[in-house]
Amino acid sequence: MILESNLVSSWRARPRGFVALMGLYESNFLRFSALAGPPESLEGERVSELAGDCTLLLSVLERSPYTSTLRLTYLLPDPLLPAGFERVPDLSLRVYHDARLLEACCADSGRPERELDRRWLRNMMLNKWLEYCADRGHCLARPATT
């Protein structure tokens, strides 16, 4: 059994290559699964609300047998906005169920020589955010009630 404690991912680390990036994706998958349960069984929306913290919202955008696309965001109160909140961070996540990997995605910037660095930074941020959410006590294991 692979445990999160076996996956060393320091925010200070620099990307060393594809294998290190896949290790980070695996760590993201484990942290996310602890927060939300098995990703392949997620549907609809999940909400976690804690006193003294922002609302954490998870939306399933697309599901297939081997992958899912999710949206994970904090809803920061902002009375000046029409919705009354701002979504920060607002991440699109891609889950690879069979490989047990999870990556934070974003639009291609067109500079392939820097792609590893961009993916490393984006996914390290996700890794630390998932750790923070778990430490705060967030739980997305139950469907949102309407």
N, C-alpha and C positions, 0 to 999 in steps of 0.2 A: 504494500500500500504506500502510495506517495503522499507525504504530508507536506504542508506548507513550510514547516520548519526545515525541510530538506532542500528547499529551493532558495538559494541565496540571491537576493536582488537588492542591491544597495542603490539608493537614489544618486549616490556619488559615482557609481560605476559608469564607465563609458562603453558603448556598444563594441563588442569584440568581433562580432560577425553574426551570421545567420543562426548558428546554434544557440548563442546567448540570447538572441531575440526570441527564439522558440521557447527557451526556458522561461523568459519573462511572460510570454503568452500562456504558458502552462501555469505559472504562478497566478496570473490574472484569473484563469479558469477556476482554480482552487479557491481563491478568495471570493470570487463572485458566487460560486456554488455554496459556500458557507453562508453567504448573505441572502441568497435568493432560492436555494434549492437547486435540483437538477435543471439545467438550462433547457434540455430537450422537452421538458414537461410544462414550460411556461406558456401562458396564453394571456391575451388582453393586457390589463394594466395591474401593477402592484404599487402600493403606496406605503411608505413608512413615515410616520409622524412622531416626533419626540419633543417633549417640552425642552425648550432652550436650544433647539436646532431647527434647521430648515427642513421642509418636506422633501423627501427623496422619492422620486417617481421613476418607475421602470415601465416601459411600453414595449410590447412585442410588435415589431413592424412587419416581419416576414418569417415564416417557418417552412422548412423543408425537412426531409428525413435526415439530412447530414449537416445542415447549417441553419442558423437563425440570425436575423438582424434585429437588434434591440436598440432602444434609446434610453439612456440613463441620465438623469438630470436632477439638480437641486432646484427647487422653486423658491427663489429669494423674494421676499415681500418688497414690492415697489409700488406705492399708491399712485405714482405719476404715470405708470403704464396702464393701458386700457385693460389688460388682463389682471392687473393688480400684483403681478409678480414677474420676475425675470428668470430665465433658465440659464444658470451658470453653476458649474460647467454643464454643457449640453453635448453629450457624447453619443456617437453612433458606434455600436459594438457589433462585432461579427463573431459568432460562436461556431466552432467546428466541432460538432458533437463526437464524431468518431475519433478524432485526434485529441479531444479534450483540451482544446486551445481556445483562447478568447483574446481578440485584438480590438483596440480602439482604432477606428477608421476615420479618414478624412479625405478630402479631395486631393488628387494628385497635383503636385506643384510644378511638375515638368522638369525637375532637376534630379535625375536618377542617382547621381553621385552622392547626394545628400539624403537619399531616401532612408537608409539605415538609421542615420542620426535622428531624422524626424520621427520615424516609427518608434525608436527607442525612447525618446523623450515623451511622446504622446502616451505610450504604454506604461512607462514608469510613473507618469502622473496618474494614470488610471489605477495602477497597482497601489500607490500610496493613498489615493482617494478611497478605494475599496477597504484598505486597512483602517483608515480613519472612520469610515461609516460603521464598520464592525465594532471598533473600539467605542464609538458613541452609543452603540446598542441598536442600530437600525436593523430591521428584519424585513425582507421582501418575500418571505416564503409563503405568504397568504395572498390570494387574489384580492384586489381592491373591491370594496363594497360600494354599490351604487345607490 
